[in-house]
Amino acid sequence: MKTTSKKPMRYIIRNKEILGGAPTIKGTRIPAERLEHLVNQGYREENIRKEFPGIRVGVIRGALSELVSLGVSEARRLNAS
């Protein structure tokens, strides 16, 4: 996955076979954009865990951390590319 971030992404991935290559949370078909929207709506980690109970806590935390490190504008570019 191409980003301008220097660290490789471990929890937000792209796979052409999943949602046409849109960024998703690792091990799921959940778009990273959905996670970003939940955060923007004020959801906290515990709310996100309730929303997606099948996802391991470490994966949620890792994906949230990667979204934060990308910043909003870069995360949107990632979703658009």
C-alpha positions as CSV (number, residue, x, y, z in Angstrom):
1,M,0.0,0.0,0.0
2,K,1.4,3.4,-0.9
3,T,1.3,6.2,1.6
4,T,3.6,9.1,2.3
5,S,4.0,7.7,5.8
6,K,7.4,6.2,6.5
7,K,6.1,3.4,8.6
8,P,4.5,0.4,6.8
9,M,0.8,-0.1,7.6
10,R,0.1,-3.3,9.6
11,Y,-3.5,-2.9,10.6
12,I,-5.0,-1.0,7.7
13,I,-4.3,-2.9,4.5
14,R,-5.2,-3.1,0.9
15,N,-6.0,-6.2,-1.0
16,K,-7.4,-6.1,-4.6
17,E,-9.6,-9.1,-3.7
18,I,-11.3,-7.3,-0.7
19,L,-13.6,-4.4,-1.5
20,G,-11.9,-3.7,-4.7
21,G,-8.6,-2.7,-3.0
22,A,-10.1,-0.1,-0.7
23,P,-8.2,0.2,2.7
24,T,-9.7,-2.2,5.2
25,I,-9.0,-3.3,8.8
26,K,-6.7,-6.3,8.7
27,G,-8.5,-9.6,8.8
28,T,-11.9,-8.0,8.0
29,R,-13.9,-6.5,5.2
30,I,-14.5,-3.4,7.3
31,P,-13.4,-0.3,5.4
32,A,-10.9,1.9,7.2
33,E,-13.1,4.8,6.2
34,R,-15.8,3.4,8.5
35,L,-13.5,3.4,11.4
36,E,-12.5,7.0,10.6
37,H,-16.2,8.0,10.5
38,L,-16.9,6.4,13.9
39,V,-14.0,8.3,15.4
40,N,-15.2,11.5,13.9
41,Q,-18.6,10.9,15.4
42,G,-17.1,10.7,18.8
43,Y,-16.9,6.9,19.2
44,R,-14.3,5.8,21.8
45,E,-12.4,2.6,21.7
46,E,-14.9,0.7,23.9
47,N,-17.8,1.8,21.6
48,I,-15.9,0.6,18.5
49,R,-15.2,-2.7,20.2
50,K,-19.0,-3.1,20.8
51,E,-19.7,-2.1,17.2
52,F,-17.2,-4.8,15.9
53,P,-17.0,-7.5,18.6
54,G,-15.3,-10.0,16.3
55,I,-12.2,-7.9,15.9
56,R,-9.3,-8.4,18.4
57,V,-8.7,-5.4,20.7
58,G,-5.1,-5.2,19.4
59,V,-6.2,-4.9,15.8
60,I,-8.6,-2.1,16.7
61,R,-6.0,-0.2,18.6
62,G,-3.4,-0.7,15.9
63,A,-5.8,0.5,13.2
64,L,-6.8,3.5,15.3
65,S,-3.1,4.3,15.9
66,E,-2.4,4.1,12.2
67,L,-5.4,6.4,11.4
68,V,-4.0,9.0,13.9
69,S,-0.5,8.8,12.5
70,L,-1.8,9.3,9.0
71,G,-3.9,12.3,10.0
72,V,-7.3,13.1,8.5
73,S,-6.2,14.5,5.2
74,E,-3.8,11.7,4.4
75,A,-6.3,9.1,5.5
76,R,-8.8,10.6,3.1
77,R,-6.2,10.5,0.3
78,L,-5.5,6.9,1.1
79,N,-9.2,6.1,0.8
80,A,-9.5,8.0,-2.5
81,S,-6.5,6.4,-4.2
